[in-house]
Amino acid sequence: MTTKNSLEAQPQVGLAFNAQIVALQPERIEPGKRYWLKSGSRRQRVQVQPLSQLELKTGTWNAAQRLYRNAIGKVRLVFDEAAIFDPYEPNRLLAHSS
């Protein structure tokens, strides 16, 4: 069985997917509220549904209803239009290449 490396893999397209983010919004990130997300030169409307937040002191993930500024969280992103993305797992090495 052969698998494509990250440079050969095709991007995926979808209306929703899970992601890990750092909340840089000055106000907290609220479930169901619509935000602008910029990826490259493209801006898209997205709803962010917080799922959990990393507790930095303990390294554990706790359920979260909202994310405050500088929080690291797992979220569900729901787009108004199809989004193009690369899944993290097959592309882990690209995040560390320079």
N, CA, C and O atoms as CSV, one atom per row, in Angstrom:
chain,resi,resn,atom,element,x,y,z
A,1,MET,N,N,0.845,-1.163,0.000
A,1,MET,CA,C,0.000,0.000,0.000
A,1,MET,C,C,0.897,1.233,0.000
A,1,MET,O,O,1.784,1.359,0.844
A,2,THR,N,N,0.670,2.132,-0.933
A,2,THR,CA,C,1.447,3.361,-0.977
A,2,THR,C,C,0.541,4.531,-0.656
A,2,THR,O,O,-0.630,4.556,-1.035
A,3,THR,N,N,1.097,5.489,0.043
A,3,THR,CA,C,0.347,6.697,0.346
A,3,THR,C,C,1.069,7.867,-0.272
A,3,THR,O,O,2.295,7.863,-0.389
A,4,LYS,N,N,0.317,8.860,-0.665
A,4,LYS,CA,C,0.908,10.053,-1.239
A,4,LYS,C,C,1.559,10.879,-0.149
A,4,LYS,O,O,1.017,11.021,0.947
A,5,ASN,N,N,2.740,11.430,-0.462
A,5,ASN,CA,C,3.320,12.335,0.519
A,5,ASN,C,C,2.596,13.667,0.428
A,5,ASN,O,O,1.786,13.879,-0.475
A,6,SER,N,N,2.880,14.550,1.344
A,6,SER,CA,C,2.129,15.797,1.444
A,6,SER,C,C,2.236,16.668,0.202
A,6,SER,O,O,1.325,17.448,-0.073
A,7,LEU,N,N,3.319,16.560,-0.553
A,7,LEU,CA,C,3.468,17.380,-1.752
A,7,LEU,C,C,2.651,16.841,-2.919
A,7,LEU,O,O,2.322,17.591,-3.838
A,8,GLU,N,N,2.319,15.549,-2.896
A,8,GLU,CA,C,1.538,14.948,-3.977
A,8,GLU,C,C,0.041,14.934,-3.682
A,8,GLU,O,O,-0.762,14.797,-4.605
A,9,ALA,N,N,-0.344,15.072,-2.436
A,9,ALA,CA,C,-1.752,14.987,-2.043
A,9,ALA,C,C,-2.536,16.198,-2.557
A,9,ALA,O,O,-2.029,17.319,-2.571
A,10,GLN,N,N,-3.753,15.956,-2.968
A,10,GLN,CA,C,-4.632,17.020,-3.429
A,10,GLN,C,C,-5.326,17.665,-2.239
A,10,GLN,O,O,-5.663,16.973,-1.278
A,11,PRO,N,N,-5.549,18.986,-2.283
A,11,PRO,CA,C,-6.296,19.619,-1.196
A,11,PRO,C,C,-7.730,19.105,-1.160
A,11,PRO,O,O,-8.241,18.596,-2.158
A,12,GLN,N,N,-8.364,19.240,-0.021
A,12,GLN,CA,C,-9.750,18.825,0.133
A,12,GLN,C,C,-10.657,20.048,0.099
A,12,GLN,O,O,-10.223,21.170,0.356
A,13,VAL,N,N,-11.920,19.809,-0.221
A,13,VAL,CA,C,-12.914,20.875,-0.289
A,13,VAL,C,C,-14.077,20.479,0.609
A,13,VAL,O,O,-14.508,19.326,0.597
A,14,GLY,N,N,-14.587,21.431,1.391
A,14,GLY,CA,C,-15.714,21.123,2.256
A,14,GLY,C,C,-16.358,22.382,2.809
A,14,GLY,O,O,-15.798,23.474,2.715
A,15,LEU,N,N,-17.528,22.217,3.382
A,15,LEU,CA,C,-18.247,23.325,4.009
A,15,LEU,C,C,-17.989,23.408,5.507
A,15,LEU,O,O,-18.297,24.422,6.132
A,16,ALA,N,N,-17.422,22.342,6.092
A,16,ALA,CA,C,-17.155,22.341,7.523
A,16,ALA,C,C,-16.008,21.389,7.822
A,16,ALA,O,O,-15.865,20.347,7.182
A,17,PHE,N,N,-15.200,21.755,8.795
A,17,PHE,CA,C,-14.152,20.861,9.282
A,17,PHE,C,C,-13.676,21.324,10.655
A,17,PHE,O,O,-13.912,22.462,11.059
A,18,ASN,N,N,-13.002,20.422,11.361
A,18,ASN,CA,C,-12.453,20.747,12.677
A,18,ASN,C,C,-11.055,21.321,12.515
A,18,ASN,O,O,-10.334,20.976,11.580
A,19,ALA,N,N,-10.681,22.202,13.439
A,19,ALA,CA,C,-9.367,22.836,13.396
A,19,ALA,C,C,-8.929,23.200,14.807
A,19,ALA,O,O,-9.741,23.262,15.730
A,20,GLN,N,N,-7.639,23.437,14.955
A,20,GLN,CA,C,-7.104,24.008,16.187
A,20,GLN,C,C,-6.679,25.426,15.862
A,20,GLN,O,O,-6.019,25.667,14.851
A,21,ILE,N,N,-7.060,26.370,16.722
A,21,ILE,CA,C,-6.773,27.777,16.461
A,21,ILE,C,C,-6.240,28.463,17.713
A,21,ILE,O,O,-6.391,27.964,18.828
A,22,VAL,N,N,-5.618,29.613,17.505
A,22,VAL,CA,C,-5.312,30.538,18.586
A,22,VAL,C,C,-6.268,31.709,18.394
A,22,VAL,O,O,-6.308,32.312,17.322
A,23,ALA,N,N,-7.031,32.029,19.423
A,23,ALA,CA,C,-8.036,33.084,19.332
A,23,ALA,C,C,-7.354,34.449,19.432
A,23,ALA,O,O,-6.902,34.845,20.507
A,24,LEU,N,N,-7.284,35.159,18.319
A,24,LEU,CA,C,-6.667,36.478,18.296
A,24,LEU,C,C,-7.700,37.594,18.251
A,24,LEU,O,O,-7.347,38.773,18.213
A,25,GLN,N,N,-8.963,37.226,18.254
A,25,GLN,CA,C,-10.065,38.181,18.251
A,25,GLN,C,C,-10.032,38.996,19.545
A,25,GLN,O,O,-9.936,38.402,20.619
A,26,PRO,N,N,-10.109,40.342,19.490
A,26,PRO,CA,C,-10.098,41.135,20.738
A,26,PRO,C,C,-11.222,40.751,21.700
A,26,PRO,O,O,-11.019,40.718,22.914
A,27,GLU,N,N,-12.414,40.458,21.155
A,27,GLU,CA,C,-13.503,39.960,21.995
A,27,GLU,C,C,-13.442,38.430,21.948
A,27,GLU,O,O,-12.734,37.852,21.123
A,28,ARG,N,N,-14.184,37.796,22.832
A,28,ARG,CA,C,-14.195,36.334,22.826
A,28,ARG,C,C,-14.854,35.790,21.570
A,28,ARG,O,O,-15.654,36.475,20.934
A,29,ILE,N,N,-14.518,34.558,21.215
A,29,ILE,CA,C,-15.144,33.877,20.079
A,29,ILE,C,C,-16.384,33.167,20.600
A,29,ILE,O,O,-16.303,32.311,21.480
A,30,GLU,N,N,-17.527,33.533,20.045
A,30,GLU,CA,C,-18.822,33.028,20.489
A,30,GLU,C,C,-19.352,31.987,19.507
A,30,GLU,O,O,-19.154,32.125,18.299
A,31,PRO,N,N,-20.021,30.948,20.003
A,31,PRO,CA,C,-20.606,29.959,19.098
A,31,PRO,C,C,-21.715,30.575,18.248
A,31,PRO,O,O,-22.534,31.347,18.744
A,32,GLY,N,N,-21.728,30.225,16.973
A,32,GLY,CA,C,-22.782,30.694,16.072
A,32,GLY,C,C,-22.557,32.070,15.483
A,32,GLY,O,O,-23.208,32.423,14.499
A,33,LYS,N,N,-21.661,32.856,16.048
A,33,LYS,CA,C,-21.379,34.180,15.489
A,33,LYS,C,C,-20.543,34.013,14.217
A,33,LYS,O,O,-19.684,33.135,14.133
A,34,ARG,N,N,-20.814,34.875,13.227
A,34,ARG,CA,C,-20.086,34.777,11.950
A,34,ARG,C,C,-18.855,35.684,11.978
A,34,ARG,O,O,-18.909,36.823,12.443
A,35,TYR,N,N,-17.744,35.144,11.467
A,35,TYR,CA,C,-16.469,35.857,11.414
A,35,TYR,C,C,-15.929,35.814,9.989
A,35,TYR,O,O,-16.375,35.018,9.163
A,36,TRP,N,N,-14.969,36.678,9.720
A,36,TRP,CA,C,-14.219,36.609,8.472
A,36,TRP,C,C,-12.967,35.784,8.735
A,36,TRP,O,O,-12.275,36.003,9.730
A,37,LEU,N,N,-12.675,34.846,7.858
A,37,LEU,CA,C,-11.454,34.053,7.938
A,37,LEU,C,C,-10.664,34.310,6.661
A,37,LEU,O,O,-11.206,34.210,5.560
A,38,LYS,N,N,-9.399,34.637,6.805
A,38,LYS,CA,C,-8.564,34.898,5.638
A,38,LYS,C,C,-7.558,33.767,5.482
A,38,LYS,O,O,-6.855,33.405,6.426
A,39,SER,N,N,-7.501,33.220,4.281
A,39,SER,CA,C,-6.555,32.166,3.944
A,39,SER,C,C,-5.917,32.547,2.624
A,39,SER,O,O,-6.585,32.552,1.590
A,40,GLY,N,N,-4.633,32.867,2.646
A,40,GLY,CA,C,-3.976,33.377,1.451
A,40,GLY,C,C,-4.598,34.711,1.083
A,40,GLY,O,O,-4.659,35.618,1.913
A,41,SER,N,N,-5.055,34.836,-0.138
A,41,SER,CA,C,-5.691,36.091,-0.562
A,41,SER,C,C,-7.214,36.010,-0.497
A,41,SER,O,O,-7.896,36.964,-0.872
A,42,ARG,N,N,-7.753,34.895,-0.031
A,42,ARG,CA,C,-9.200,34.680,-0.003
A,42,ARG,C,C,-9.776,34.943,1.387
A,42,ARG,O,O,-9.231,34.488,2.392
A,43,ARG,N,N,-10.880,35.681,1.429
A,43,ARG,CA,C,-11.629,35.903,2.672
A,43,ARG,C,C,-12.958,35.180,2.572
A,43,ARG,O,O,-13.632,35.243,1.544
A,44,GLN,N,N,-13.339,34.483,3.654
A,44,GLN,CA,C,-14.597,33.747,3.672
A,44,GLN,C,C,-15.323,33.975,4.986
A,44,GLN,O,O,-14.700,34.195,6.025
A,45,ARG,N,N,-16.650,33.919,4.928
A,45,ARG,CA,C,-17.472,33.988,6.134
A,45,ARG,C,C,-17.525,32.595,6.755
A,45,ARG,O,O,-17.688,31.590,6.063
A,46,VAL,N,N,-17.384,32.564,8.077
A,46,VAL,CA,C,-17.348,31.287,8.779
A,46,VAL,C,C,-17.985,31.440,10.152
A,46,VAL,O,O,-17.859,32.483,10.794
A,47,GLN,N,N,-18.666,30.395,10.593
A,47,GLN,CA,C,-19.125,30.313,11.976
A,47,GLN,C,C,-18.140,29.420,12.718
A,47,GLN,O,O,-17.729,28.376,12.211
A,48,VAL,N,N,-17.768,29.838,13.917
A,48,VAL,CA,C,-16.828,29.085,14.732
A,48,VAL,C,C,-17.588,28.489,15.907
A,48,VAL,O,O,-18.222,29.212,16.675
A,49,GLN,N,N,-17.521,27.187,16.042
A,49,GLN,CA,C,-18.177,26.505,17.151
A,49,GLN,C,C,-17.086,25.952,18.066
A,49,GLN,O,O,-16.517,24.901,17.771
A,50,PRO,N,N,-16.780,26.644,19.181
A,50,PRO,CA,C,-15.749,26.140,20.102
A,50,PRO,C,C,-16.131,24.760,20.647
A,50,PRO,O,O,-17.279,24.516,21.018
A,51,LEU,N,N,-15.153,23.878,20.683
A,51,LEU,CA,C,-15.360,22.532,21.212
A,51,LEU,C,C,-14.620,22.345,22.529
A,51,LEU,O,O,-15.191,21.862,23.507
A,52,SER,N,N,-13.339,22.732,22.550
A,52,SER,CA,C,-12.553,22.600,23.772
A,52,SER,C,C,-11.419,23.618,23.769
A,52,SER,O,O,-11.080,24.198,22.737
A,53,GLN,N,N,-10.844,23.815,24.947
A,53,GLN,CA,C,-9.762,24.782,25.111
A,53,GLN,C,C,-8.621,24.124,25.874
A,53,GLN,O,O,-8.848,23.360,26.812
A,54,LEU,N,N,-7.396,24.426,25.467
A,54,LEU,CA,C,-6.223,23.877,26.135
A,54,LEU,C,C,-5.952,24.654,27.422
A,54,LEU,O,O,-5.814,25.877,27.404
A,55,GLU,N,N,-5.881,23.941,28.518
A,55,GLU,CA,C,-5.502,24.526,29.805
A,55,GLU,C,C,-3.975,24.475,29.866
A,55,GLU,O,O,-3.389,23.402,30.013
A,56,LEU,N,N,-3.344,25.627,29.754
A,56,LEU,CA,C,-1.891,25.685,29.636
A,56,LEU,C,C,-1.163,25.182,30.878
A,56,LEU,O,O,-0.076,24.616,30.758
A,57,LYS,N,N,-1.723,25.369,32.050
A,57,LYS,CA,C,-1.057,24.937,33.282
A,57,LYS,C,C,-0.977,23.421,33.405
A,57,LYS,O,O,-0.007,22.885,33.940
A,58,THR,N,N,-2.010,22.728,32.904
A,58,THR,CA,C,-2.063,21.270,33.069
A,58,THR,C,C,-1.853,20.508,31.766
A,58,THR,O,O,-1.565,19.312,31.788
A,59,GLY,N,N,-1.998,21.200,30.618
A,59,GLY,CA,C,-1.866,20.526,29.329
A,59,GLY,C,C,-3.073,19.690,28.952
A,59,GLY,O,O,-2.992,18.856,28.050
A,60,THR,N,N,-4.193,19.904,29.632
A,60,THR,CA,C,-5.408,19.133,29.336
A,60,THR,C,C,-6.380,19.975,28.511
A,60,THR,O,O,-6.360,21.205,28.551
A,61,TRP,N,N,-7.231,19.271,27.761
A,61,TRP,CA,C,-8.277,19.915,26.968
A,61,TRP,C,C,-9.572,19.857,27.753
A,61,TRP,O,O,-9.981,18.786,28.199
A,62,ASN,N,N,-10.222,21.002,27.927
A,62,ASN,CA,C,-11.494,21.091,28.643
A,62,ASN,C,C,-12.574,21.608,27.704
A,62,ASN,O,O,-12.305,22.441,26.840
A,63,ALA,N,N,-13.796,21.113,27.875
A,63,ALA,CA,C,-14.919,21.580,27.064
A,63,ALA,C,C,-15.023,23.101,27.166
A,63,ALA,O,O,-14.783,23.673,28.229
A,64,ALA,N,N,-15.380,23.752,26.061
A,64,ALA,CA,C,-15.461,25.217,26.048
A,64,ALA,C,C,-16.688,25.664,25.267
A,64,ALA,O,O,-16.994,25.110,24.211
A,65,GLN,N,N,-17.382,26.656,25.782
A,65,GLN,CA,C,-18.518,27.263,25.089
A,65,GLN,C,C,-18.082,28.452,24.260
A,65,GLN,O,O,-18.752,28.817,23.295
A,66,ARG,N,N,-16.951,29.069,24.630
A,66,ARG,CA,C,-16.403,30.240,23.919
A,66,ARG,C,C,-14.902,30.249,24.142
A,66,ARG,O,O,-14.401,29.584,25.048
A,67,LEU,N,N,-14.189,30.994,23.325
A,67,LEU,CA,C,-12.738,31.121,23.460
A,67,LEU,C,C,-12.396,32.580,23.672
A,67,LEU,O,O,-12.831,33.445,22.911
A,68,TYR,N,N,-11.620,32.853,24.701
A,68,TYR,CA,C,-11.189,34.217,24.982
A,68,TYR,C,C,-9.877,34.495,24.264
A,68,TYR,O,O,-9.211,33.573,23.794
A,69,ARG,N,N,-9.511,35.759,24.181
A,69,ARG,CA,C,-8.304,36.170,23.466
A,69,ARG,C,C,-7.087,35.382,23.959
A,69,ARG,O,O,-6.893,35.195,25.160
A,70,ASN,N,N,-6.277,34.929,23.006
A,70,ASN,CA,C,-5.047,34.162,23.216
A,70,ASN,C,C,-5.286,32.716,23.644
A,70,ASN,O,O,-4.327,31.999,23.930
A,71,ALA,N,N,-6.534,32.275,23.695
A,71,ALA,CA,C,-6.824,30.887,24.034
A,71,ALA,C,C,-6.467,29.989,22.848
A,71,ALA,O,O,-6.594,30.386,21.690
A,72,ILE,N,N,-6.022,28.783,23.161
A,72,ILE,CA,C,-5.782,27.761,22.141
A,72,ILE,C,C,-6.970,26.817,22.215
A,72,ILE,O,O,-7.256,26.249,23.270
A,73,GLY,N,N,-7.660,26.650,21.095
A,73,GLY,CA,C,-8.871,25.851,21.142
A,73,GLY,C,C,-9.058,24.942,19.949
A,73,GLY,O,O,-8.513,25.170,18.869
A,74,LYS,N,N,-9.844,23.905,20.173
A,74,LYS,CA,C,-10.325,23.040,19.090
A,74,LYS,C,C,-11.715,23.536,18.749
A,74,LYS,O,O,-12.553,23.726,19.631
A,75,VAL,N,N,-11.958,23.748,17.450
A,75,VAL,CA,C,-13.223,24.318,17.000
A,75,VAL,C,C,-13.744,23.573,15.781
A,75,VAL,O,O,-13.016,22.833,15.120
A,76,ARG,N,N,-15.009,23.788,15.507
A,76,ARG,CA,C,-15.642,23.338,14.258
A,76,ARG,C,C,-15.869,24.599,13.446
A,76,ARG,O,O,-16.544,25.517,13.911
A,77,LEU,N,N,-15.313,24.661,12.230
A,77,LEU,CA,C,-15.510,25.783,11.325
A,77,LEU,C,C,-16.573,25.415,10.314
A,77,LEU,O,O,-16.477,24.374,9.664
A,78,VAL,N,N,-17.592,26.261,10.172
A,78,VAL,CA,C,-18.677,26.027,9.222
A,78,VAL,C,C,-18.704,27.222,8.268
A,78,VAL,O,O,-18.983,28.348,8.681
A,79,PHE,N,N,-18.415,26.970,6.997
A,79,PHE,CA,C,-18.272,28.013,5.992
A,79,PHE,C,C,-19.567,28.260,5.232
A,79,PHE,O,O,-20.379,27.351,5.058
A,80,ASP,N,N,-19.754,29.506,4.779
A,80,ASP,CA,C,-20.885,29.843,3.921
A,80,ASP,C,C,-20.694,29.283,2.514
A,80,ASP,O,O,-21.662,28.911,1.851
A,81,GLU,N,N,-19.441,29.224,2.063
A,81,GLU,CA,C,-19.084,28.675,0.747
A,81,GLU,C,C,-18.006,27.623,0.944
A,81,GLU,O,O,-17.332,27.608,1.974
A,82,ALA,N,N,-17.842,26.753,-0.024
A,82,ALA,CA,C,-16.847,25.686,0.083
A,82,ALA,C,C,-15.461,26.261,0.363
A,82,ALA,O,O,-15.051,27.259,-0.230
A,83,ALA,N,N,-14.757,25.613,1.273
A,83,ALA,CA,C,-13.398,26.008,1.638
A,83,ALA,C,C,-12.422,24.942,1.137
A,83,ALA,O,O,-12.754,23.758,1.081
A,84,ILE,N,N,-11.243,25.371,0.783
A,84,ILE,CA,C,-10.183,24.464,0.344
A,84,ILE,C,C,-9.173,24.379,1.479
A,84,ILE,O,O,-8.762,25.402,2.026
A,85,PHE,N,N,-8.772,23.159,1.836
A,85,PHE,CA,C,-7.850,22.994,2.952
A,85,PHE,C,C,-7.028,21.727,2.793
A,85,PHE,O,O,-7.396,20.818,2.049
A,86,ASP,N,N,-5.924,21.682,3.495
A,86,ASP,CA,C,-5.080,20.495,3.586
A,86,ASP,C,C,-5.234,19.909,4.976
A,86,ASP,O,O,-5.043,20.627,5.958
A,87,PRO,N,N,-5.572,18.630,5.098
A,87,PRO,CA,C,-5.637,18.020,6.424
A,87,PRO,C,C,-4.260,18.069,7.081
A,87,PRO,O,O,-3.242,17.963,6.396
A,88,TYR,N,N,-4.222,18.228,8.382
A,88,TYR,CA,C,-2.955,18.374,9.103
A,88,TYR,C,C,-2.102,17.112,9.058
A,88,TYR,O,O,-0.921,17.184,8.721
A,89,GLU,N,N,-2.672,15.965,9.389
A,89,GLU,CA,C,-1.871,14.749,9.542
A,89,GLU,C,C,-0.968,14.446,8.339
A,89,GLU,O,O,0.230,14.243,8.534
A,90,PRO,N,N,-1.486,14.405,7.112
A,90,PRO,CA,C,-0.577,14.100,6.001
A,90,PRO,C,C,0.359,15.260,5.657
A,90,PRO,O,O,1.268,15.095,4.844
A,91,ASN,N,N,0.151,16.420,6.260
A,91,ASN,CA,C,0.946,17.607,5.922
A,91,ASN,C,C,1.755,18.135,7.108
A,91,ASN,O,O,2.164,19.297,7.104
A,92,ARG,N,N,1.985,17.319,8.096
A,92,ARG,CA,C,2.718,17.749,9.294
A,92,ARG,C,C,4.095,18.288,8.960
A,92,ARG,O,O,4.534,19.266,9.565
A,93,LEU,N,N,4.783,17.677,8.018
A,93,LEU,CA,C,6.139,18.121,7.684
A,93,LEU,C,C,6.155,19.492,7.034
A,93,LEU,O,O,7.120,20.240,7.192
A,94,LEU,N,N,5.092,19.835,6.301
A,94,LEU,CA,C,5.050,21.161,5.663
A,94,LEU,C,C,5.005,22.266,6.703
A,94,LEU,O,O,5.512,23.360,6.455
A,95,ALA,N,N,4.415,22.009,7.855
A,95,ALA,CA,C,4.338,23.024,8.911
A,95,ALA,C,C,5.705,23.336,9.495
A,95,ALA,O,O,5.901,24.393,10.095
A,96,HIS,N,N,6.649,22.421,9.322
A,96,HIS,CA,C,7.977,22.609,9.918
A,96,HIS,C,C,9.066,22.877,8.893
A,96,HIS,O,O,10.232,23.012,9.262
A,97,SER,N,N,8.715,22.957,7.613
A,97,SER,CA,C,9.738,23.213,6.599
A,97,SER,C,C,9.936,24.704,6.423
A,97,SER,O,O,9.001,25.493,6.559
A,98,SER,N,N,11.157,25.074,6.120
A,98,SER,CA,C,11.459,26.494,5.899
A,98,SER,C,C,12.281,26.636,4.641
A,98,SER,O,O,12.647,27.749,4.265
